[in-house]
C-alpha cells in the first residue's frame, strides 16, 4: 500500500516527532514532515492575511488563540502541499496521533471505494458520532456518513479535489480547524468517516503542541453566554437544511 502521508510538527517539538515517527514505522507508512506554524511567532502580516477577526465575531463564540490560528495555518500548508504536488489522496496527521495497526488496511479499503469523496475522518470522538448511513467494507471496517460530522482534525484523508475546495473557501478563517471542517456545506465538501476509528489522540498529552490552547478552558463572558446557544441553533438549522440535499453514501462499491 502506498499513501502520501503528511505529519504536522513544530520544529521545537522533537519528542513528538520521535514518537509519531515510531508509530508510523510500526504501520510501515513513510511520511513527509510539514513544519507547523508557530502561532506565537506569527508576523502581523501573516496573521491578518489568514485570520479574520470580523468573520470570527460573526461565526464563532470567542476569539481564537494564537495556537489555534497556527494550527489552522498548519493544516492549510498541508492542503497547499497536496495541490502543489498534484497528490490524488493524502493522509494528514497531527503529531499526537495514535495509530491502530489496521490503519493501512483501512486506507486500502477506502482507496478501493470507486465513488468521489473530499475528506474521510479517521479520528472521531465516540460521543459525537451519529451515523445516517454506512457501507460495510470488510469484517473490520465500515464507511460512514454522519448526520453531524464529528470534530477533531488529528487524522484524516483528503483528496486533491477536497484540498482545492478548502483552499478556495478558507483563504481566511474564523473558527478552529476542528470545528470548521464540520461546516461541510460552506466548502461543498463530501465528508465521510470510517468505523471504528483507526486513529485517536495520544492519552499522554491531549493538548497538541501544534494548537496549544485549543483545549483550554473557555472564559465565559456575558456576550458569549448569549452567543453560544444562538450559534448552536443556527448550526443545527443549517445542518438539517443541507442534509436534505446531501449526496447519499453510494452503497455500490
Beta strands, then each sheet from edge to edge (+ up, - down):
strand 1: 4-9
strand 2: 32-35
strand 3: 89-94
strand 4: 97-99
strand 5: 119-121
strand 6: 131-136
strand 7: 142-146
strand 8: 155-159
strand 9: 191-195
strand 10: 199-201
sheet 1: 2+ 1+ 3+ 8- 5+ 9+ 7- 6+
sheet 2: 4+ 10-
end
